Amino acid sequence: MTSNDVKPAVAWPGRLHAYFSEMYPLPRSLFVGYLLSFEMYFLTLLTNGHTGFHIGLAEISVGFTLFAFLLNLRIADDFKDYQTDLELFPDRPLPSGRVRKSDLIGTLVVVDAVVVALNVLVVRNHVFFALLVAYGALMSVWFFQRYRIQHNLVLAVVTHNPVQFVMNLYVISFAAATYGIPLIGWNNGLIWFTLYFPGLVWEIARKVRAPEDETDYVTYSKIFGLRRSVVFILAVMLVDLATGSILLYQLYPWAVATLIAAYAWLAWQCRRFVAQPRRRPLIDSTVVYVLVTQGLMAAFITGRLLGWGVA
């Protein structure tokens, strides 16, 4: 099977299972959605002097919205890149015909209907939800500039990657409105800015490859060179280290050392990658770094909420 014109031999549940297993694993994706949501939510509370909190249907709905929004982006990317994937990634579920476009469209219709209902009736963060939906819709049509953006990797990341800013604003604005916190403020700005970088560095690192592993697929290492691409990743994460440390210092000053240690480990891994590019894909080390730093932040937030180490 090489295209969606060939009918898959399995029923739609099996086709969707194949898609989600390979392209958007549900347990991991749900975890990421809720980790991002609750990290921003509780950071907004704690850095603005609120230690009391409640978790209800609205908070759960916000996390589910991030999960569903990222699912929309995943499927939209598969639709946008369908012709390219037929040539470069023919074994993926969609170009191989193991899942149909109609399966994915039907899934989005159901999921998005639930998300809209939850946001209109429960979350009621209407303005920023509308902004999130509008930006996602523009991304799905290449901001009406497909002929310019599709074949320009830098222009693609400049136009598409800032969606993380919109996602952050959606969560922060909900937390601020729920607890009567002014939306515009130093700490909220730091949270909005800092939590943009993990998504950016993941996007860059997954398109940095050893020279021997380059294909017709456009990568940053092919455009800018291996060393410059790696240096850019370290520079981005150095800014993330600085802003994240300012936030973490307000919770546990001593904990900043853990972020510094994690960055030192990433710098060491990047140096080894430049010296031996085929030893280990850079994206693997980057994912470990992001998971460790975000996990540490989540742990320190939990500790602060529970009053650990607070006199």
TIMILO-859714 format. One record per residue: y, z, x of N, C-alpha, C in turn; residue in three letters. Coordinates in steps of 0.05 Angstrom, whole numbers, padded with zeros to 5 digits, always signed. Layout:
REM residues N
YZXYZXYZXALA;...
***
This chain:
REM residues 311
-00024+00000+00017+00000+00000+00000+00025+00000+00017MET;+00043-00017+00012+00067-00020+00028+00092-00018+00012THR;+00091-00017-00014+00116-00015-00030+00110-00002-00057SER;+00130+00003-00072+00128+00016-00098+00117-00004-00119ASN;+00113-00029-00112+00102-00048-00131+00072-00044-00134ASP;+00060-00030-00116+00031-00024-00117+00027+00003-00131VAL;+00012+00003-00152+00009+00028-00168-00008+00048-00153LYS;+00002+00072-00149-00015+00092-00136-00040+00099-00152PRO;-00060+00107-00138-00086+00112-00151-00087+00140-00163ALA;-00067+00157-00158-00068+00184-00167-00047+00188-00189VAL;-00051+00209-00205-00033+00215-00227-00007+00226-00215ALA;+00014+00228-00232+00041+00236-00222+00041+00264-00210TRP;+00026+00284-00219+00027+00310-00205+00018+00307-00176PRO;-00002+00291-00171-00011+00287-00144+00009+00272-00127GLY;+00022+00253-00140+00043+00238-00125+00066+00256-00117ARG;+00075+00272-00136+00097+00291-00130+00088+00311-00109LEU;+00063+00320-00111+00054+00339-00091+00055+00327-00063HIS;+00047+00302-00060+00048+00289-00034+00077+00287-00024ALA;+00095+00280-00043+00123+00278-00034+00135+00305-00025TYR;+00131+00325-00041+00143+00351-00034+00129+00363-00010PHE;+00104+00359-00006+00090+00370+00017+00102+00359+00043SER;+00108+00333+00043+00117+00320+00067+00147+00319+00071GLU;+00162+00316+00048+00191+00311+00051+00208+00335+00043MET;+00198+00353+00026+00215+00375+00017+00197+00398+00008TYR;+00183+00411+00028+00164+00433+00021+00178+00454+00004PRO;+00167+00459-00019+00180+00476-00039+00184+00505-00030LEU;+00163+00519-00020+00168+00547-00012+00190+00549+00009PRO;+00189+00533+00030+00209+00534+00051+00237+00526+00040ARG;+00238+00506+00023+00263+00497+00012+00276+00517-00006SER;+00260+00531-00022+00270+00552-00039+00281+00575-00022LEU;+00266+00581-00001+00274+00603+00017+00301+00596+00030PHE;+00304+00571+00039+00330+00563+00051+00352+00565+00032VAL;+00348+00555+00007+00369+00556-00013+00378+00584-00019GLY;+00360+00603-00022+00367+00630-00028+00377+00645-00003TYR;+00367+00638+00020+00378+00651+00045+00407+00644+00048LEU;+00414+00618+00046+00442+00610+00048+00459+00623+00027LEU;+00449+00623+00002+00465+00634-00020+00470+00664-00016SER;+00449+00679-00011+00453+00708-00010+00467+00716+00016PHE;+00464+00701+00038+00478+00707+00062+00508+00705+00058GLU;+00517+00683+00046+00545+00680+00040+00555+00700+00019MET;+00539+00704-00001+00547+00722-00023+00552+00751-00012TYR;+00532+00761+00003+00535+00788+00013+00555+00791+00036PHE;+00558+00770+00052+00578+00771+00073+00606+00772+00060LEU;+00610+00758+00038+00635+00758+00024+00641+00786+00014THR;+00621+00799+00003+00624+00826-00007+00630+00846+00015LEU;+00613+00846+00035+00614+00867+00056+00640+00864+00073LEU;+00647+00840+00080+00671+00837+00097+00697+00841+00081THR;+00695+00844+00055+00718+00850+00038+00717+00878+00026ASN;+00699+00895+00038+00699+00923+00031+00683+00931+00007GLY;+00664+00914-00002+00647+00920-00025+00619+00925-00015HIS;+00610+00949-00019+00582+00956-00012+00564+00958-00037THR;+00576+00961-00060+00560+00961-00085+00556+00932-00094GLY;+00533+00927-00106+00527+00900-00114+00506+00900-00136PHE;+00504+00878-00150+00482+00875-00169+00472+00846-00167HIS;+00446+00843-00173+00434+00817-00173+00424+00811-00201ILE;+00435+00791-00214+00427+00783-00241+00420+00754-00242GLY;+00419+00744-00266+00412+00716-00270+00432+00697-00258LEU;+00458+00705-00258+00478+00688-00246+00474+00684-00216ALA;+00468+00706-00202+00464+00704-00173+00438+00688-00167GLU;+00417+00692-00183+00393+00677-00180+00398+00647-00185ILE;+00415+00641-00204+00421+00614-00211+00437+00600-00189SER;+00454+00614-00175+00470+00603-00153+00451+00594-00131VAL;+00432+00611-00124+00412+00604-00103+00395+00580-00112GLY;+00388+00579-00137+00372+00556-00147+00389+00531-00146PHE;+00415+00533-00151+00432+00510-00150+00433+00498-00122THR;+00434+00515-00101+00434+00504-00074+00407+00490-00068LEU;+00385+00502-00077+00359+00490-00073+00358+00462-00087PHE;+00368+00461-00112+00367+00436-00127+00386+00415-00116ALA;+00409+00425-00106+00429+00406-00095+00418+00393-00070PHE;+00405+00409-00053+00392+00398-00029+00369+00379-00035LEU;+00355+00384-00057+00334+00366-00067+00347+00339-00075LEU;+00369+00341-00089+00383+00316-00097+00391+00300-00072ASN;+00401+00313-00052+00408+00299-00027+00384+00286-00013LEU;+00362+00301-00013+00337+00291-00001+00328+00265-00014ARG;+00327+00266-00041+00317+00243-00056+00337+00220-00054ILE;+00363+00226-00056+00383+00205-00054+00381+00191-00027ALA;+00376+00206-00005+00373+00194+00021+00349+00175+00022ASP;+00327+00184+00009+00303+00167+00008+00309+00141-00007ASP;+00324+00142-00028+00331+00118-00043+00350+00100-00027PHE;+00370+00113-00014+00389+00097+00002+00376+00083+00026LYS;+00357+00097+00038+00344+00086+00062+00318+00072+00057ASP;+00313+00065+00033+00287+00054+00025+00279+00030+00042TYR;+00298+00010+00044+00291-00014+00058+00287-00009+00088GLN;+00303+00009+00099+00300+00016+00127+00274+00030+00132THR;+00266+00049+00114+00241+00064+00116+00217+00045+00114ASP;+00219+00023+00099+00197+00005+00098+00190-00006+00125LEU;+00210-00009+00142+00205-00020+00169+00199+00002+00190GLU;+00214+00024+00189+00212+00044+00210+00193+00067+00203LEU;+00192+00074+00177+00175+00097+00169+00158+00089+00145PHE;+00141+00069+00148+00125+00059+00125+00105+00079+00114PRO;+00098+00100+00129+00078+00118+00120+00089+00141+00103ASP;+00116+00143+00101+00128+00163+00084+00120+00158+00054ARG;+00120+00179+00038+00110+00176+00010+00123+00154-00006PRO;+00150+00151-00004+00163+00131-00021+00158+00102-00011LEU;+00164+00096+00014+00158+00068+00022+00129+00060+00022PRO;+00111+00080+00025+00082+00074+00025+00072+00070-00003SER;+00087+00077-00023+00078+00074-00051+00062+00098-00061GLY;+00060+00119-00045+00045+00143-00054+00060+00159-00074ARG;+00086+00154-00077+00102+00165-00099+00120+00143-00109VAL;+00126+00144-00135+00143+00123-00147+00172+00133-00149ARG;+00190+00114-00149+00218+00121-00154+00221+00135-00181LYS;+00206+00125-00201+00208+00137-00228+00199+00166-00228SER;+00180+00173-00210+00171+00201-00208+00194+00219-00199ASP;+00208+00209-00179+00230+00225-00167+00254+00226-00186LEU;+00260+00204-00200+00282+00204-00219+00276+00223-00242ILE;+00252+00223-00252+00244+00241-00273+00247+00270-00264GLY;+00239+00276-00240+00241+00303-00229+00270+00312-00228THR;+00287+00294-00218+00316+00301-00217+00328+00305-00244LEU;+00320+00290-00264+00331+00293-00291+00325+00321-00301VAL;+00300+00330-00297+00292+00356-00307+00306+00378-00292VAL;+00306+00377-00265+00318+00398-00248+00348+00399-00253VAL;+00361+00376-00254+00390+00376-00257+00398+00386-00284ASP;+00383+00380-00305+00389+00390-00331+00388+00421-00331ALA;+00369+00433-00318+00367+00462-00316+00391+00473-00300VAL;+00398+00460-00278+00420+00469-00262+00447+00468-00277VAL;+00451+00446-00291+00476+00444-00306+00478+00465-00328VAL;+00455+00470-00342+00455+00490-00363+00461+00518-00351ALA;+00448+00524-00328+00452+00550-00316+00481+00554-00307LEU;+00493+00533-00296+00521+00536-00286+00541+00537-00309ASN;+00536+00522-00330+00555+00522-00353+00553+00548-00368VAL;+00528+00558-00373+00524+00581-00390+00523+00608-00376LEU;+00514+00608-00351+00510+00633-00337+00529+00638-00314VAL;+00529+00619-00295+00546+00623-00271+00575+00621-00277VAL;+00583+00601-00292+00611+00597-00302+00631+00594-00279ARG;+00622+00583-00257+00640+00576-00235+00646+00547-00237ASN;+00658+00539-00259+00659+00511-00268+00674+00493-00248HIS;+00697+00501-00238+00713+00484-00221+00698+00477-00195VAL;+00686+00497-00182+00673+00492-00157+00646+00480-00160PHE;+00633+00484-00183+00608+00470-00188+00614+00440-00193PHE;+00635+00434-00207+00643+00406-00211+00650+00393-00185ALA;+00663+00408-00167+00669+00397-00140+00644+00391-00125LEU;+00624+00408-00127+00598+00404-00113+00584+00379-00124LEU;+00584+00377-00150+00571+00354-00163+00585+00328-00155VAL;+00612+00329-00155+00628+00305-00149+00623+00295-00121ALA;+00622+00314-00102+00618+00307-00074+00590+00295-00070TYR;+00570+00308-00083+00543+00298-00081+00540+00270-00092GLY;+00554+00265-00114+00553+00238-00127+00566+00217-00108ALA;+00588+00224-00096+00601+00206-00077+00583+00200-00053LEU;+00569+00221-00043+00551+00216-00021+00529+00196-00029MET;+00519+00198-00053+00497+00182-00062+00504+00152-00063SER;+00530+00146-00065+00539+00118-00066+00555+00111-00041VAL;+00551+00127-00020+00564+00121+00006+00594+00121+00004TRP;+00605+00137-00014+00634+00138-00018+00646+00110-00022PHE;+00630+00093-00035+00637+00066-00042+00644+00049-00017PHE;+00633+00058+00006+00638+00044+00032+00611+00039+00046GLN;+00591+00032+00032+00564+00030+00043+00564+00011+00068ARG;+00578-00012+00065+00577-00032+00087+00589-00021+00113TYR;+00606-00001+00111+00618+00011+00135+00602+00035+00145ARG;+00593+00051+00127+00581+00077+00134+00552+00074+00142ILE;+00536+00058+00128+00507+00058+00131+00499+00052+00160GLN;+00513+00035+00173+00505+00027+00200+00522+00040+00222HIS;+00537+00061+00214+00554+00075+00234+00546+00105+00232ASN;+00530+00114+00252+00520+00141+00251+00542+00162+00252LEU;+00562+00157+00268+00584+00176+00270+00599+00178+00244VAL;+00605+00155+00232+00620+00155+00206+00603+00167+00184LEU;+00577+00164+00186+00559+00176+00166+00560+00206+00167ALA;+00559+00218+00191+00559+00247+00193+00587+00258+00186VAL;+00608+00243+00193+00635+00252+00187+00640+00254+00156VAL;+00628+00235+00142+00632+00234+00113+00612+00251+00098THR;+00588+00253+00107+00567+00266+00092+00563+00295+00100HIS;+00564+00302+00125+00558+00329+00134+00577+00350+00123ASN;+00603+00344+00118+00620+00365+00106+00612+00375+00079PRO;+00590+00363+00067+00581+00374+00042+00574+00404+00045VAL;+00566+00412+00069+00561+00441+00073+00585+00458+00067GLN;+00609+00448+00074+00633+00462+00067+00636+00466+00037PHE;+00629+00446+00022+00631+00447-00007+00610+00467-00018VAL;+00586+00466-00007+00566+00486-00016+00575+00514-00010MET;+00586+00518+00014+00595+00545+00021+00617+00554+00002ASN;+00636+00536-00004+00658+00544-00022+00648+00551-00050LEU;+00627+00537-00059+00615+00543-00085+00605+00571-00086TYR;+00591+00580-00066+00579+00607-00065+00601+00628-00061VAL;+00618+00624-00042+00639+00643-00036+00658+00647-00060ILE;+00665+00625-00073+00682+00628-00096+00669+00643-00119SER;+00643+00639-00122+00628+00655-00143+00629+00684-00136PHE;+00623+00692-00111+00623+00720-00103+00651+00732-00106ALA;+00671+00717-00098+00699+00727-00100+00707+00732-00129ALA;+00700+00713-00146+00707+00716-00175+00692+00739-00188ALA;+00666+00742-00180+00650+00763-00192+00660+00791-00186THR;+00671+00795-00161+00680+00821-00153+00710+00824-00150TYR;+00724+00805-00161+00754+00807-00160+00765+00805-00132GLY;+00753+00790-00115+00762+00787-00087+00780+00762-00085ILE;+00803+00764-00072+00819+00739-00068+00803+00718-00053PRO;+00803+00694-00064+00787+00673-00051+00798+00666-00024LEU;+00824+00664-00021+00836+00656+00004+00841+00681+00021ILE;+00827+00683+00044+00830+00706+00062+00816+00700+00088GLY;+00822+00716+00108+00811+00712+00135+00781+00712+00136TRP;+00769+00733+00124+00740+00735+00126+00726+00713+00110ASN;+00736+00707+00086+00724+00686+00070+00726+00659+00085ASN;+00749+00655+00099+00752+00630+00114+00732+00629+00137GLY;+00727+00652+00150+00707+00653+00172+00679+00647+00162LEU;+00672+00658+00139+00646+00653+00127+00642+00624+00121ILE;+00663+00613+00108+00663+00585+00100+00660+00567+00124TRP;+00673+00574+00146+00673+00558+00170+00647+00561+00186PHE;+00639+00586+00190+00616+00592+00207+00590+00580+00197THR;+00585+00583+00171+00560+00574+00160+00558+00544+00155LEU;+00578+00530+00165+00577+00501+00165+00560+00491+00189TYR;+00561+00506+00211+00550+00496+00236+00520+00493+00237PHE;+00504+00511+00225+00475+00507+00227+00466+00480+00216PRO;+00478+00472+00193+00471+00446+00182+00480+00423+00200GLY;+00503+00425+00212+00513+00404+00230+00495+00401+00255LEU;+00488+00424+00267+00473+00422+00292+00444+00412+00287VAL;+00434+00419+00263+00407+00409+00256+00409+00378+00253TRP;+00430+00368+00240+00433+00340+00236+00435+00325+00262GLU;+00450+00336+00282+00453+00323+00308+00427+00325+00323ILE;+00415+00349+00325+00391+00352+00342+00368+00335+00333ALA;+00365+00330+00307+00341+00315+00298+00344+00285+00306ARG;+00368+00277+00315+00372+00250+00324+00380+00248+00353LYS;+00368+00267+00369+00370+00266+00398+00342+00264+00409VAL;+00336+00243+00423+00308+00238+00432+00307+00232+00462ARG;+00284+00235+00473+00279+00227+00500+00281+00196+00501ALA;+00290+00185+00524+00292+00156+00526+00267+00141+00519PRO;+00243+00152+00526+00218+00139+00521+00211+00140+00491GLU;+00224+00157+00476+00217+00160+00447+00237+00145+00429ASP;+00256+00132+00441+00276+00117+00424+00262+00092+00412GLU;+00270+00086+00387+00260+00063+00373+00284+00048+00362THR;+00280+00031+00342+00302+00017+00329+00320+00036+00313ASP;+00310+00060+00308+00324+00080+00293+00349+00089+00309TYR;+00372+00089+00296+00397+00096+00310+00398+00126+00314VAL;+00403+00135+00339+00405+00163+00346+00430+00169+00362THR;+00438+00194+00363+00461+00202+00378+00456+00198+00408TYR;+00432+00203+00416+00425+00200+00445+00427+00171+00453SER;+00422+00153+00435+00424+00124+00441+00453+00116+00443LYS;+00470+00128+00426+00498+00120+00425+00514+00134+00448ILE;+00510+00160+00451+00527+00176+00470+00512+00183+00496PHE;+00486+00179+00496+00471+00188+00520+00459+00216+00515GLY;+00437+00221+00528+00423+00246+00524+00439+00270+00532LEU;+00451+00271+00555+00465+00294+00565+00490+00301+00547ARG;+00505+00281+00540+00529+00286+00524+00522+00296+00497ARG;+00500+00286+00485+00492+00296+00459+00483+00325+00460SER;+00469+00332+00481+00460+00360+00484+00484+00379+00489VAL;+00503+00370+00505+00527+00385+00510+00543+00390+00485VAL;+00544+00369+00468+00558+00372+00442+00545+00393+00425PHE;+00519+00393+00424+00504+00414+00408+00511+00442+00418ILE;+00511+00445+00445+00518+00472+00456+00546+00479+00450LEU;+00565+00460+00450+00593+00466+00444+00596+00474+00415ALA;+00582+00460+00397+00584+00467+00369+00573+00496+00364VAL;+00550+00502+00376+00539+00528+00372+00554+00550+00387MET;+00570+00543+00407+00587+00563+00420+00609+00571+00400LEU;+00620+00552+00385+00640+00559+00365+00626+00576+00343VAL;+00602+00569+00336+00587+00584+00316+00582+00613+00326ASP;+00576+00615+00352+00571+00642+00363+00597+00659+00362LEU;+00620+00646+00367+00645+00661+00367+00652+00671+00339ALA;+00651+00653+00320+00658+00660+00292+00638+00679+00280THR;+00612+00674+00285+00591+00691+00275+00593+00719+00287GLY;+00601+00721+00312+00603+00747+00325+00626+00763+00312SER;+00648+00750+00305+00670+00764+00292+00661+00776+00266ILE;+00645+00761+00250+00635+00771+00225+00615+00794+00229LEU;+00597+00790+00248+00576+00810+00252+00587+00835+00264LEU;+00609+00833+00280+00621+00857+00292+00631+00876+00270TYR;+00638+00866+00247+00648+00883+00225+00625+00899+00213GLN;+00600+00889+00216+00577+00903+00205+00565+00922+00225LEU;+00558+00912+00249+00547+00928+00271+00557+00916+00297TYR;+00576+00929+00310+00587+00918+00335+00566+00912+00356PRO;+00547+00929+00358+00526+00926+00379+00509+00901+00374TRP;+00507+00892+00349+00489+00870+00342+00499+00844+00353ALA;+00524+00842+00361+00534+00817+00372+00517+00808+00396VAL;+00507+00828+00411+00490+00821+00434+00466+00805+00427ALA;+00455+00808+00403+00432+00793+00395+00439+00763+00392THR;+00462+00757+00381+00471+00730+00378+00476+00717+00406LEU;+00488+00732+00424+00492+00722+00451+00466+00716+00465ILE;+00446+00733+00461+00420+00729+00473+00407+00704+00462ALA;+00410+00700+00436+00398+00676+00423+00411+00651+00434ALA;+00438+00652+00437+00452+00628+00448+00443+00623+00477TYR;+00440+00643+00492+00431+00640+00520+00404+00626+00520ALA;+00386+00634+00502+00360+00622+00500+00362+00592+00493TRP;+00380+00585+00474+00384+00557+00466+00395+00541+00490LEU;+00414+00552+00504+00425+00538+00528+00403+00533+00548ALA;+00385+00552+00552+00363+00548+00571+00344+00526+00561TRP;+00338+00526+00535+00321+00505+00524+00334+00478+00526GLN;+00360+00476+00522+00374+00451+00524+00374+00441+00553CYS;+00377+00459+00572+00376+00451+00600+00348+00440+00608ARG;+00328+00453+00598+00300+00444+00603+00295+00417+00590ARG;+00307+00413+00566+00303+00387+00552+00316+00364+00568PHE;+00340+00369+00578+00354+00348+00594+00338+00342+00619VAL;+00326+00362+00631+00310+00358+00656+00284+00344+00650ALA;+00271+00352+00627+00245+00340+00620+00246+00334+00590GLN;+00258+00311+00582+00263+00305+00554+00237+00303+00537PRO;+00215+00297+00549+00191+00294+00533+00174+00319+00531ARG;+00184+00341+00545+00169+00366+00545+00167+00377+00516ARG;+00189+00377+00502+00190+00388+00475+00214+00376+00460ARG;+00210+00366+00435+00233+00355+00421+00255+00376+00418PRO;+00280+00368+00422+00302+00386+00420+00305+00399+00392LEU;+00298+00384+00372+00300+00394+00344+00283+00419+00341ILE;+00261+00421+00354+00243+00444+00352+00258+00470+00361ASP;+00270+00468+00385+00285+00491+00395+00309+00498+00378SER;+00322+00477+00368+00346+00482+00351+00338+00495+00325THR;+00317+00487+00313+00308+00500+00288+00301+00529+00293VAL;+00287+00535+00315+00281+00562+00322+00306+00579+00325VAL;+00326+00568+00339+00351+00582+00343+00365+00587+00316TYR;+00367+00567+00299+00380+00571+00273+00365+00592+00256VAL;+00339+00590+00255+00323+00609+00239+00326+00638+00250LEU;+00326+00641+00276+00329+00667+00288+00356+00679+00283VAL;+00377+00663+00288+00404+00674+00284+00410+00680+00254THR;+00402+00662+00237+00406+00667+00208+00389+00690+00198GLN;+00365+00692+00209+00348+00714+00202+00359+00741+00211GLY;+00370+00741+00236+00383+00766+00246+00407+00773+00228LEU;+00423+00753+00221+00446+00758+00204+00437+00770+00177MET;+00416+00758+00166+00406+00768+00140+00395+00797+00143ALA;+00382+00803+00166+00372+00830+00170+00395+00850+00173ALA;+00416+00843+00187+00438+00861+00191+00454+00865+00165PHE;+00455+00844+00149+00468+00846+00122+00452+00865+00105ILE;+00426+00862+00105+00408+00880+00089+00411+00909+00098THR;+00412+00913+00125+00415+00940+00135+00442+00952+00127GLY;+00463+00937+00127+00489+00947+00119+00489+00954+00089ARG;+00477+00937+00073+00475+00942+00044+00460+00968+00038LEU;+00439+00973+00054+00423+00997+00050+00435+01022+00064LEU;+00456+01017+00079+00470+01040+00092+00457+01048+00118GLY;+00441+01031+00130+00429+01038+00156+00450+01039+00178TRP;+00450+01060+00193+00468+01063+00215+00496+01067+00208GLY;+00502+01073+00183+00529+01077+00173+00533+01107+00168VAL;+00553+01119+00181+00558+01147+00178+00568+01154+00150ALA;
***
